[in-house]
Amino acid sequence: MLKGADDSVMEQEDSASQHGEMTSWDINDIKLPQHVSQTDWFQEWPDSYVKHIYSSEDKNAQRHHSSWAMRNTNNHNSRILKKSCLGVVVCGNDCSTLDGRKIYLRPAICDKARQKQQRKCCPNCNGPLRLLSCRGHGGYPVTNFWRHEGQFIFFQSKGAHDHPRPETKLEAEARRSIQKAKTAFSPSSLRLKRVQEIESLTGAMPTQEPSPLLLPNPDVHMPPANFGGDLSKS
């Protein structure tokens, strides 16, 4: 009976020791844990100061996927991938859709594209758009770190997001597809398409400049207007 109790205590100590090893590591450590009995389920919205160990066969982990708008950041360690949060693009009028949802657009990754994005209008109310930058890591953007070691992919997040969640990539693609469809079937676009179809059938070319009037060559001798009358009289 005592032996069984001792075994149970030892198992708990081993489990606690292993758990401590799994959580005490830092992404910058020279050596990371390799005796991992169970990997974590992939987290689409990692937040706060968290660590995860994923299987190297996890497709999302291989792609360093995150539903937060993250972009690659320069890092001195080539073995560690560093990503920083871009925040979220919101409506300056703080409008809501018919079903009560707020406008939380996904920021563009490229700096120029993101600046151009903020000059556009809100897709819901045509108001101005503005960027809410992430400042959840001591005034700086939340940072995610990825590192591939052996059979595992180590993930560490530093900072807590201080802004709403943006739309996911799939939601952003669906929204853009709907906007393109609306533009394609608007009255003005349909009218233009109809005009183009008529022009293609009739061969009309309205964009072509009108041809200049053909004037007679002054060097060619032309009889006077009453030339026939003079002959009849003579």
C-alpha positions as CSV (number, residue, x, y, z in Angstrom):
1,M,0.0,0.0,0.0
2,L,2.8,2.3,0.9
3,K,4.7,1.4,-2.3
4,G,1.7,2.4,-4.4
5,A,1.5,5.7,-2.7
6,D,5.2,6.3,-3.2
7,D,4.9,5.5,-6.9
8,S,2.0,7.9,-7.2
9,V,4.0,10.7,-5.6
10,M,7.0,10.0,-7.8
11,E,4.8,10.1,-10.9
12,Q,3.3,13.5,-9.8
13,E,6.8,14.8,-9.2
14,D,8.0,13.6,-12.7
15,S,4.9,15.2,-14.3
16,A,5.5,18.5,-12.4
17,S,9.1,18.4,-13.4
18,Q,8.3,17.8,-17.1
19,H,5.6,20.5,-17.0
20,G,8.2,22.9,-15.6
21,E,10.6,22.0,-18.3
22,M,7.9,22.6,-21.0
23,T,7.1,26.1,-19.7
24,S,10.4,27.3,-18.3
25,W,12.1,27.6,-21.7
26,D,12.6,30.8,-23.7
27,I,12.7,31.1,-27.4
28,N,16.3,32.5,-27.2
29,D,17.6,29.5,-25.2
30,I,20.6,27.7,-26.7
31,K,18.8,24.4,-26.2
32,L,15.1,23.8,-26.2
33,P,13.2,20.8,-24.7
34,Q,13.2,17.7,-26.9
35,H,11.5,15.2,-24.6
36,V,8.0,16.4,-25.3
37,S,5.3,13.8,-24.5
38,Q,2.4,15.8,-25.9
39,T,2.3,18.7,-28.3
40,D,-0.2,21.6,-28.1
41,W,-3.3,22.2,-30.3
42,F,-2.7,25.0,-32.7
43,Q,-3.9,28.4,-31.5
44,E,-5.3,30.8,-34.1
45,W,-5.5,33.8,-31.8
46,P,-2.6,33.6,-29.4
47,D,-2.7,36.4,-26.9
48,S,-0.7,37.6,-23.8
49,Y,2.6,36.0,-22.8
50,V,2.1,32.4,-23.9
51,K,4.3,29.6,-25.1
52,H,3.3,26.6,-27.3
53,I,5.1,23.5,-28.6
54,Y,3.6,22.3,-31.9
55,S,4.4,19.2,-33.9
56,S,6.7,19.9,-36.9
57,E,3.9,18.2,-39.0
58,D,1.3,20.8,-38.1
59,K,0.5,22.6,-41.3
60,N,-0.6,25.9,-39.6
61,A,2.6,25.9,-37.5
62,Q,4.7,25.3,-40.6
63,R,3.1,28.3,-42.2
64,H,3.5,30.4,-39.0
65,H,-0.2,31.1,-39.3
66,S,-2.0,33.7,-37.1
67,S,-5.3,35.4,-37.5
68,W,-3.7,38.6,-36.1
69,A,-2.3,40.8,-38.8
70,M,1.4,40.0,-38.3
71,R,4.4,40.9,-40.5
72,N,8.0,39.6,-40.5
73,T,10.4,41.8,-38.5
74,N,14.2,41.9,-38.8
75,N,15.8,39.6,-36.4
76,H,19.5,39.0,-35.7
77,N,19.0,35.3,-35.0
78,S,18.4,33.5,-38.3
79,R,17.1,30.5,-36.5
80,I,14.2,32.4,-35.0
81,L,11.4,34.0,-37.1
82,K,10.1,37.2,-35.5
83,K,6.7,38.7,-36.3
84,S,5.1,42.0,-35.1
85,C,1.4,42.9,-35.0
86,L,0.1,45.7,-37.2
87,G,-3.1,46.3,-35.3
88,V,-6.5,46.8,-37.0
89,V,-8.1,49.3,-39.4
90,V,-11.4,50.7,-38.0
91,C,-14.1,53.2,-39.3
92,G,-13.5,56.8,-38.2
93,N,-17.2,57.2,-37.7
94,D,-17.4,54.1,-35.5
95,C,-20.3,52.8,-37.6
96,S,-22.0,49.4,-37.3
97,T,-23.5,47.1,-39.9
98,L,-27.2,46.2,-40.1
99,D,-26.5,43.1,-37.8
100,G,-24.7,45.3,-35.3
101,R,-21.1,44.4,-36.1
102,K,-18.2,46.9,-36.1
103,I,-15.8,47.5,-39.0
104,Y,-12.5,45.8,-38.1
105,L,-10.5,45.5,-41.3
106,R,-7.2,43.6,-41.7
107,P,-4.3,46.0,-42.2
108,A,-2.2,45.5,-45.4
109,I,1.2,44.0,-44.8
110,C,3.1,46.4,-47.1
111,D,3.7,49.9,-45.8
112,K,2.6,51.6,-49.0
113,A,-0.5,49.4,-49.3
114,R,-1.4,50.2,-45.7
115,Q,-1.1,53.9,-46.3
116,K,-3.2,53.6,-49.4
117,Q,-5.8,51.5,-47.5
118,Q,-6.3,54.3,-45.0
119,R,-7.1,56.8,-47.8
120,K,-10.0,54.6,-48.8
121,C,-13.6,54.9,-47.4
122,C,-15.3,52.6,-45.0
123,P,-17.1,49.8,-46.9
124,N,-20.1,50.2,-44.7
125,C,-20.7,54.0,-44.4
126,N,-18.1,55.5,-46.8
127,G,-16.6,57.3,-43.8
128,P,-12.8,57.7,-43.2
129,L,-10.7,54.7,-42.2
130,R,-8.0,54.9,-39.5
131,L,-5.3,52.5,-38.2
132,L,-5.3,51.4,-34.6
133,S,-1.7,50.4,-34.0
134,C,-0.8,47.6,-31.6
135,R,1.0,48.8,-28.5
136,G,0.5,45.8,-26.2
137,H,4.2,45.1,-25.5
138,G,5.3,47.9,-23.3
139,G,4.2,50.5,-25.9
140,Y,5.5,48.4,-28.8
141,P,3.6,45.9,-31.0
142,V,3.0,42.4,-29.7
143,T,5.7,40.1,-31.0
144,N,5.5,36.5,-32.0
145,F,8.5,34.2,-32.3
146,W,8.8,30.9,-34.2
147,R,11.6,28.4,-34.0
148,H,11.9,24.9,-35.7
149,E,13.9,22.4,-33.6
150,G,13.9,18.7,-34.6
151,Q,10.4,17.3,-34.4
152,F,8.9,20.4,-32.9
153,I,8.0,24.0,-33.7
154,F,8.3,26.3,-30.7
155,F,6.1,29.4,-30.5
156,Q,6.3,32.3,-28.0
157,S,4.2,35.4,-27.8
158,K,5.3,38.5,-25.9
159,G,2.7,41.2,-25.1
160,A,-1.1,41.4,-25.0
161,H,-3.1,42.9,-27.9
162,D,-4.7,46.2,-26.9
163,H,-7.1,46.4,-29.9
164,P,-10.0,44.4,-31.4
165,R,-9.4,41.3,-33.5
166,P,-9.3,42.1,-37.2
167,E,-11.1,40.1,-39.8
168,T,-9.4,36.9,-40.8
169,K,-7.7,36.4,-44.2
170,L,-10.7,34.4,-45.4
171,E,-13.2,37.0,-44.3
172,A,-11.1,39.8,-46.0
173,E,-11.0,37.8,-49.3
174,A,-14.8,37.2,-49.1
175,R,-15.5,40.9,-48.5
176,R,-13.4,41.9,-51.4
177,S,-15.1,39.4,-53.7
178,I,-18.5,40.8,-52.7
179,Q,-17.4,44.3,-53.4
180,K,-16.1,43.4,-56.8
181,A,-19.4,41.7,-57.6
182,K,-21.4,44.7,-56.5
183,T,-19.2,47.0,-58.7
184,A,-19.6,44.6,-61.7
185,F,-23.4,44.7,-61.5
186,S,-23.8,48.4,-60.7
187,P,-26.1,50.4,-63.2
188,S,-23.1,52.4,-64.5
189,S,-20.9,49.4,-65.1
190,L,-23.8,47.5,-66.8
191,R,-24.5,50.5,-69.0
192,L,-20.8,50.7,-70.0
193,K,-20.7,47.0,-70.7
194,R,-23.8,47.3,-72.9
195,V,-22.2,50.2,-74.9
196,Q,-19.1,48.1,-75.3
197,E,-21.1,45.2,-76.6
198,I,-22.9,47.4,-79.1
199,E,-19.6,48.9,-80.3
200,S,-18.1,45.4,-80.8
201,L,-21.2,44.3,-82.9
202,T,-21.5,47.5,-85.0
203,G,-17.8,48.1,-85.4
204,A,-18.2,51.6,-84.1
205,M,-15.2,53.3,-82.7
206,P,-16.3,56.3,-80.6
207,T,-12.9,56.9,-79.2
208,Q,-11.4,57.4,-82.7
209,E,-10.8,61.0,-83.7
210,P,-13.0,62.3,-86.5
211,S,-11.4,62.3,-90.0
212,P,-10.5,65.7,-91.4
213,L,-12.6,67.0,-94.3
214,L,-11.2,66.2,-97.7
215,L,-10.6,69.5,-99.6
216,P,-10.1,69.6,-103.4
217,N,-6.6,69.9,-104.7
218,P,-6.2,73.5,-105.9
219,D,-3.8,72.4,-108.6
220,V,-6.5,70.4,-110.4
221,H,-8.4,72.5,-113.0
222,M,-12.1,72.6,-112.3
223,P,-14.7,73.9,-114.8
224,P,-16.8,76.8,-113.6
225,A,-20.3,76.2,-112.3
226,N,-22.0,77.6,-115.5
227,F,-19.7,75.7,-117.9
228,G,-22.5,73.6,-119.3
229,G,-24.7,76.6,-119.8
230,D,-22.1,78.5,-121.7
231,L,-21.7,75.6,-124.1
232,S,-25.4,75.4,-124.9
233,K,-25.5,79.2,-125.6
234,S,-22.6,79.0,-127.9
